[in-house]
């Protein structure tokens, strides 16, 4: 069964760091372009970061650039999201996403992604 399984969420104070993991099961991660999205209560799911198949190139939303770092370990079939200098507005459910092929849909759109994890809650207290 193909699955993306996120972990590492929790309650943290503003200014702290947290590292999320996304473990892939039933698929070979190196064949997938990977990303992270988040969804806050009452809001649409939004793009956070993405990483190319080899991990050489990474891209971030303006709101996370300079504070978050996406990385991957294809040997471990895992993608990570290191979050530093967390703010209360980072509070959301964080989702891992994968796509095997790139098409015409911008990767900042949820429609561009084929596989999703179940999400992990990150709550940042002020």
N, C-alpha and C positions, 0 to 999 in steps of 0.2 A: 504494500500500500504506500502510495506516495504521500509524504507528509513533510511539512515544515513546522518545527516545534520551537517556539520562542521560550526563553527563560531569562531570569535576571531582574525582572521588575520588582518594585517594592516602593516603600515610603522613604524619601530622602529629604534632607533640608536644602533650602536654597543655597547655591554655591558649591554643593557637593558634587561628586562624580558617581556614575553608575555605568556598568557595562552589561549590555544585553547580548545574548547569544541566540542564534537561529541554527538549529541542527536539522539537516536534511536527511530524510529516510526514504528509501525506495527510489532514489534518483542519484545520479552522479553530478555533484554540484558544479564541477568545472565546466559542464555543458550549459550552465544557466547564468544569465545576467541576473544580478541580485539587487534588491532594494529594501529600504525601510520606509514605512509610512506610519502615520499616527492619526488618531481620531480622539478629539476631546468631546466631552458631553455637549450635545446639541450642535455639533459642527460636522462638516464633511471630512472624510478621510483625506489627509494631505501628505504630499511627498516630503520626505526627510532627507534621504541620501540614496545614492546608488553606486554600484561598482561593476566594472567590466569583468568579463570572464576570467581574465588572468590576474585581475586586481591592480593592474598598472594605473588605471584611470578611475578617479572618483569624482562625484558631483554632489552638490549639496543645495538645499533650499537656503534662501537668504537668511532665514531665521536660525539656521543651525550651522552655517558656515563659520569656521574658526572655533567652534565649541564642541562639535560632534565629529567623530572619525569612524568611517566605515572601513572594515577590512574583511578579509576572507582567508580561510585556510582550506584549500581544496583537498588536501590530504586528509583532513579531519572532517570534511563535508560540513563545514560550519562557517557562518558569517557572523560578524560581530558589529556592534554599534557602541563605541565608547562615547559616553556623554559627560562632558565636563561643564563646570560653571552653570549648573542647572538652575532654571528659573521656574517660578510657579506656573508660568504660561506654557511650560514644557509638559505639564500634567496631561496625560492622555493614555489610551491604550496603543501600544506600539506593535505594528504588524511587520512581519517579514514577507517579502514577495519575490517571486521568481518568474522569469520568462526565458524560453529557449530561443526565441527569435525576435528580432527587432523589426517593427513594421512602421507604418506611417503615423501611428498614434504617439504623441509625445509621451516620454517616459515619466513625466510628472503626473500623468493621468492614471488613475487606477485601472482604466480599461486596457492599458498596455500590458498588464501583468496576468499571467495564467494561473499561478499557484499562490495561495495565501496560507499563512499560519493562523492559529487561533487567537493570537495576540497576548501581550503581557502588559499589565497595568503599571504605569509609573506615576507616582504622585509626589509632587514637590511642594513641601510646606514652606511658608514664608517665615 
